[in-house]
Amino acid sequence: MIVRLAAQEMMRRIDKLPNEGWRRLPIPFALTFAMLLMLTGCINIIPVPRQGEKREAMLLAKVLSKLAPEAKTLQIEEHNCANGLRIDMEEAQDQVGTGSGREKFTAYVDRLIALRDKRQQIRDTVSQGAYESPMVFVIQHDAVVVMNDEIGRTQTWIELAQNLLLRADMHHSGSFTELQVLSSKLALFLNQPLENPLYSQVRDLQEEYRFGEGEVAP
């Protein structure tokens, strides 16, 4: 049916040509010509969306490549902060929120808050792009999830630390539950290998759409 309609349309166009010879083209020739036209159209049309997807992929890859070094630096800073905080907590124990230990503890909390805020800025920047390609959208979403996971982890530490300080302000007697929980979470994080946030998403885009790292370098 599609071929017949295409042939009819082709004959209609041929009929408008000034050369009388073209008007007497046999139907089989017209059908063949129409099929060739359709095939040619498919060859020319099919790559167009793919090229559009690749452009979107490269745009996202450029954004992620620009943000990835900072995301990596923040993770290293968080690792150093977590290590220092865990050591000081073990030494101070229940006195971590009082006296001279409180000032150091509060400084760690401030560092964690700054790390969280910078990660939120990275996440918001990644979220800004609007991509029509399903694959590019999925990879963008994956990058946002990665940043949300890191933000959530740091936020949990901040809340535990702030609750610990609140208990100290209330002159709570006995051991602090938050102290053990926070120490356990810090140890779990420190025992895990450092990752390269956002770099894996860039690699996924490169492998899927076949472009080089130099094409999206910031």
C-alpha positions as a Markdown table, in Angstrom:
| # | Residue | x | y | z |
|---|---|---|---|---|
| 1 | Met | 0.0 | 0.0 | 0.0 |
| 2 | Ile | 2.8 | 2.4 | 0.9 |
| 3 | Val | 4.7 | 1.6 | -2.3 |
| 4 | Arg | 1.5 | 2.0 | -4.4 |
| 5 | Leu | 0.8 | 5.4 | -2.8 |
| 6 | Ala | 4.5 | 6.4 | -3.3 |
| 7 | Ala | 4.2 | 5.3 | -7.0 |
| 8 | Gln | 1.0 | 7.3 | -7.5 |
| 9 | Glu | 2.7 | 10.4 | -6.0 |
| 10 | Met | 5.7 | 9.8 | -8.2 |
| 11 | Met | 3.5 | 9.5 | -11.3 |
| 12 | Arg | 1.7 | 12.7 | -10.3 |
| 13 | Arg | 5.0 | 14.5 | -10.1 |
| 14 | Ile | 6.3 | 13.1 | -13.3 |
| 15 | Asp | 3.1 | 14.1 | -15.0 |
| 16 | Lys | 3.9 | 17.7 | -14.3 |
| 17 | Leu | 7.2 | 17.5 | -16.1 |
| 18 | Pro | 7.4 | 19.3 | -19.4 |
| 19 | Asn | 9.1 | 16.5 | -21.3 |
| 20 | Glu | 6.4 | 14.3 | -22.9 |
| 21 | Gly | 8.6 | 11.2 | -22.8 |
| 22 | Trp | 8.6 | 11.2 | -19.0 |
| 23 | Arg | 4.9 | 11.1 | -18.9 |
| 24 | Arg | 4.9 | 7.7 | -20.7 |
| 25 | Leu | 7.0 | 5.9 | -18.2 |
| 26 | Pro | 5.6 | 2.4 | -17.5 |
| 27 | Ile | 4.1 | 1.6 | -14.1 |
| 28 | Pro | 6.7 | -1.0 | -13.2 |
| 29 | Phe | 9.5 | 1.6 | -13.7 |
| 30 | Ala | 7.6 | 4.1 | -11.6 |
| 31 | Leu | 7.1 | 1.5 | -8.8 |
| 32 | Thr | 10.9 | 0.7 | -8.9 |
| 33 | Phe | 11.7 | 4.4 | -9.0 |
| 34 | Ala | 9.4 | 5.0 | -6.0 |
| 35 | Met | 10.9 | 2.1 | -4.0 |
| 36 | Leu | 14.4 | 3.5 | -4.7 |
| 37 | Leu | 13.2 | 6.9 | -3.6 |
| 38 | Met | 11.8 | 5.4 | -0.4 |
| 39 | Leu | 15.0 | 3.5 | 0.3 |
| 40 | Thr | 17.1 | 6.5 | -0.4 |
| 41 | Gly | 14.9 | 8.5 | 1.9 |
| 42 | Cys | 15.3 | 6.0 | 4.7 |
| 43 | Ile | 19.1 | 6.0 | 4.3 |
| 44 | Asn | 19.1 | 9.8 | 4.5 |
| 45 | Ile | 16.5 | 10.1 | 7.2 |
| 46 | Ile | 17.4 | 7.4 | 9.7 |
| 47 | Pro | 20.8 | 8.8 | 10.8 |
| 48 | Val | 19.3 | 12.3 | 11.4 |
| 49 | Pro | 17.8 | 11.4 | 14.8 |
| 50 | Arg | 20.9 | 9.5 | 15.7 |
| 51 | Gln | 23.0 | 12.6 | 14.9 |
| 52 | Gly | 20.6 | 14.6 | 17.0 |
| 53 | Glu | 21.1 | 12.2 | 19.9 |
| 54 | Lys | 24.9 | 12.4 | 19.5 |
| 55 | Arg | 24.8 | 16.1 | 19.7 |
| 56 | Glu | 22.8 | 15.9 | 22.9 |
| 57 | Ala | 25.1 | 13.2 | 24.2 |
| 58 | Met | 28.1 | 15.4 | 23.5 |
| 59 | Leu | 26.5 | 18.4 | 25.2 |
| 60 | Leu | 25.8 | 16.4 | 28.4 |
| 61 | Ala | 29.3 | 14.9 | 28.2 |
| 62 | Lys | 30.8 | 18.4 | 28.1 |
| 63 | Val | 28.8 | 19.4 | 31.2 |
| 64 | Leu | 29.8 | 16.3 | 33.1 |
| 65 | Ser | 33.4 | 16.5 | 32.0 |
| 66 | Lys | 33.5 | 20.0 | 33.3 |
| 67 | Leu | 32.0 | 19.1 | 36.7 |
| 68 | Ala | 33.7 | 15.7 | 37.2 |
| 69 | Pro | 37.0 | 17.1 | 38.5 |
| 70 | Glu | 35.3 | 19.2 | 41.2 |
| 71 | Ala | 33.1 | 16.2 | 42.1 |
| 72 | Lys | 36.2 | 14.1 | 42.5 |
| 73 | Thr | 37.9 | 16.8 | 44.6 |
| 74 | Leu | 34.9 | 17.0 | 46.9 |
| 75 | Gln | 35.0 | 13.3 | 47.5 |
| 76 | Ile | 38.7 | 13.5 | 48.4 |
| 77 | Glu | 38.0 | 16.4 | 50.8 |
| 78 | Glu | 35.1 | 14.5 | 52.3 |
| 79 | His | 37.3 | 11.5 | 52.8 |
| 80 | Asn | 39.9 | 13.6 | 54.6 |
| 81 | Cys | 37.2 | 15.3 | 56.7 |
| 82 | Ala | 35.6 | 12.0 | 57.6 |
| 83 | Asn | 39.0 | 10.5 | 58.7 |
| 84 | Gly | 39.9 | 13.5 | 60.8 |
| 85 | Leu | 36.4 | 13.6 | 62.4 |
| 86 | Arg | 36.5 | 9.9 | 63.2 |
| 87 | Ile | 39.9 | 10.1 | 64.9 |
| 88 | Asp | 38.9 | 13.1 | 67.0 |
| 89 | Met | 35.6 | 11.4 | 68.0 |
| 90 | Glu | 37.4 | 8.3 | 69.2 |
| 91 | Glu | 39.8 | 10.4 | 71.3 |
| 92 | Ala | 37.1 | 12.8 | 72.7 |
| 93 | Gln | 34.4 | 10.2 | 73.2 |
| 94 | Asp | 31.4 | 11.8 | 75.1 |
| 95 | Gln | 33.3 | 15.0 | 75.5 |
| 96 | Val | 33.3 | 15.7 | 71.7 |
| 97 | Gly | 30.6 | 18.3 | 72.0 |
| 98 | Thr | 32.0 | 20.1 | 75.0 |
| 99 | Gly | 35.0 | 22.2 | 75.9 |
| 100 | Ser | 37.8 | 22.5 | 73.3 |
| 101 | Gly | 36.6 | 19.5 | 71.5 |
| 102 | Arg | 33.4 | 21.2 | 70.6 |
| 103 | Glu | 35.2 | 23.9 | 68.5 |
| 104 | Lys | 37.0 | 21.3 | 66.4 |
| 105 | Phe | 33.9 | 19.2 | 66.1 |
| 106 | Thr | 31.9 | 22.2 | 64.9 |
| 107 | Ala | 34.6 | 23.0 | 62.3 |
| 108 | Tyr | 34.2 | 19.5 | 60.9 |
| 109 | Val | 30.4 | 20.0 | 60.6 |
| 110 | Asp | 30.9 | 23.3 | 58.8 |
| 111 | Arg | 33.2 | 21.6 | 56.3 |
| 112 | Leu | 30.6 | 18.9 | 55.7 |
| 113 | Ile | 27.9 | 21.5 | 55.1 |
| 114 | Ala | 30.1 | 23.3 | 52.6 |
| 115 | Leu | 30.8 | 20.0 | 50.8 |
| 116 | Arg | 27.1 | 19.2 | 50.7 |
| 117 | Asp | 26.2 | 22.7 | 49.3 |
| 118 | Lys | 28.8 | 22.4 | 46.5 |
| 119 | Arg | 27.5 | 19.0 | 45.6 |
| 120 | Gln | 24.0 | 20.4 | 45.4 |
| 121 | Gln | 25.2 | 23.0 | 43.0 |
| 122 | Ile | 26.8 | 20.3 | 40.8 |
| 123 | Arg | 23.6 | 18.3 | 40.9 |
| 124 | Asp | 21.5 | 21.3 | 40.0 |
| 125 | Thr | 23.8 | 22.1 | 37.0 |
| 126 | Val | 23.5 | 18.6 | 35.7 |
| 127 | Ser | 19.7 | 18.7 | 36.1 |
| 128 | Gln | 19.3 | 21.9 | 34.1 |
| 129 | Gly | 19.8 | 20.3 | 30.6 |
| 130 | Ala | 16.6 | 19.1 | 28.8 |
| 131 | Tyr | 17.4 | 16.1 | 26.6 |
| 132 | Glu | 14.9 | 14.4 | 24.2 |
| 133 | Ser | 17.0 | 11.3 | 23.6 |
| 134 | Pro | 15.9 | 8.6 | 26.0 |
| 135 | Met | 19.5 | 7.3 | 26.4 |
| 136 | Val | 20.9 | 10.7 | 27.1 |
| 137 | Phe | 18.1 | 11.4 | 29.6 |
| 138 | Val | 18.7 | 8.1 | 31.4 |
| 139 | Ile | 22.4 | 8.9 | 31.8 |
| 140 | Gln | 21.7 | 12.4 | 33.0 |
| 141 | His | 19.3 | 10.9 | 35.5 |
| 142 | Asp | 22.0 | 8.5 | 36.7 |
| 143 | Ala | 24.4 | 11.3 | 37.2 |
| 144 | Val | 21.8 | 13.2 | 39.3 |
| 145 | Val | 21.2 | 10.0 | 41.4 |
| 146 | Val | 24.9 | 9.7 | 42.0 |
| 147 | Met | 25.1 | 13.2 | 43.3 |
| 148 | Asn | 22.0 | 12.8 | 45.4 |
| 149 | Asp | 23.4 | 9.7 | 47.0 |
| 150 | Glu | 26.6 | 11.6 | 48.0 |
| 151 | Ile | 24.5 | 14.6 | 49.2 |
| 152 | Gly | 22.3 | 12.2 | 51.3 |
| 153 | Arg | 25.3 | 10.5 | 52.8 |
| 154 | Thr | 26.9 | 13.8 | 53.9 |
| 155 | Gln | 23.5 | 15.1 | 55.1 |
| 156 | Thr | 23.1 | 12.1 | 57.4 |
| 157 | Trp | 26.5 | 12.8 | 59.0 |
| 158 | Ile | 25.6 | 16.4 | 59.4 |
| 159 | Glu | 22.3 | 15.6 | 61.1 |
| 160 | Leu | 23.9 | 13.1 | 63.5 |
| 161 | Ala | 26.7 | 15.6 | 64.4 |
| 162 | Gln | 24.2 | 18.4 | 65.0 |
| 163 | Asn | 22.0 | 16.1 | 67.2 |
| 164 | Leu | 25.1 | 15.2 | 69.1 |
| 165 | Leu | 25.9 | 18.9 | 69.7 |
| 166 | Leu | 22.3 | 19.4 | 70.8 |
| 167 | Arg | 22.5 | 16.7 | 73.4 |
| 168 | Ala | 25.7 | 18.3 | 74.7 |
| 169 | Asp | 24.0 | 21.6 | 74.9 |
| 170 | Met | 21.2 | 20.0 | 77.0 |
| 171 | His | 23.9 | 18.5 | 79.3 |
| 172 | His | 22.7 | 15.0 | 78.5 |
| 173 | Ser | 24.2 | 12.4 | 80.7 |
| 174 | Gly | 25.4 | 9.0 | 79.6 |
| 175 | Ser | 26.7 | 7.9 | 76.2 |
| 176 | Phe | 25.6 | 9.6 | 73.0 |
| 177 | Thr | 23.8 | 7.3 | 70.6 |
| 178 | Glu | 24.7 | 9.6 | 67.7 |
| 179 | Leu | 28.4 | 9.1 | 68.6 |
| 180 | Gln | 28.4 | 5.4 | 67.9 |
| 181 | Val | 26.1 | 5.7 | 64.8 |
| 182 | Leu | 28.2 | 8.5 | 63.3 |
| 183 | Ser | 31.4 | 6.7 | 64.0 |
| 184 | Ser | 30.1 | 3.5 | 62.4 |
| 185 | Lys | 29.0 | 5.3 | 59.2 |
| 186 | Leu | 32.3 | 7.2 | 58.9 |
| 187 | Ala | 34.2 | 3.9 | 59.2 |
| 188 | Leu | 32.1 | 2.3 | 56.6 |
| 189 | Phe | 32.7 | 5.1 | 54.2 |
| 190 | Leu | 36.4 | 5.2 | 54.9 |
| 191 | Asn | 36.7 | 1.4 | 54.2 |
| 192 | Gln | 35.3 | 1.8 | 50.7 |
| 193 | Pro | 37.5 | 2.7 | 47.7 |
| 194 | Leu | 37.2 | 6.3 | 46.4 |
| 195 | Glu | 35.2 | 6.5 | 43.2 |
| 196 | Asn | 35.2 | 8.9 | 40.3 |
| 197 | Pro | 31.7 | 10.5 | 40.4 |
| 198 | Leu | 30.4 | 11.5 | 36.9 |
| 199 | Tyr | 33.3 | 10.0 | 35.0 |
| 200 | Ser | 31.5 | 6.8 | 34.5 |
| 201 | Gln | 28.5 | 8.6 | 32.9 |
| 202 | Val | 30.9 | 10.4 | 30.5 |
| 203 | Arg | 32.4 | 7.0 | 29.5 |
| 204 | Asp | 28.9 | 5.6 | 29.0 |
| 205 | Leu | 28.1 | 8.4 | 26.6 |
| 206 | Gln | 31.4 | 8.0 | 24.8 |
| 207 | Glu | 30.9 | 4.2 | 24.3 |
| 208 | Glu | 27.3 | 4.6 | 23.2 |
| 209 | Tyr | 27.7 | 7.5 | 20.8 |
| 210 | Arg | 31.4 | 6.9 | 19.8 |
| 211 | Phe | 33.1 | 10.2 | 20.3 |
| 212 | Gly | 36.5 | 10.9 | 21.7 |
| 213 | Glu | 37.4 | 12.4 | 25.0 |
| 214 | Gly | 39.0 | 15.4 | 23.2 |
| 215 | Glu | 35.7 | 16.3 | 21.6 |
| 216 | Val | 34.1 | 17.0 | 24.9 |
| 217 | Ala | 37.1 | 18.2 | 26.9 |
| 218 | Pro | 36.2 | 21.3 | 29.0 |
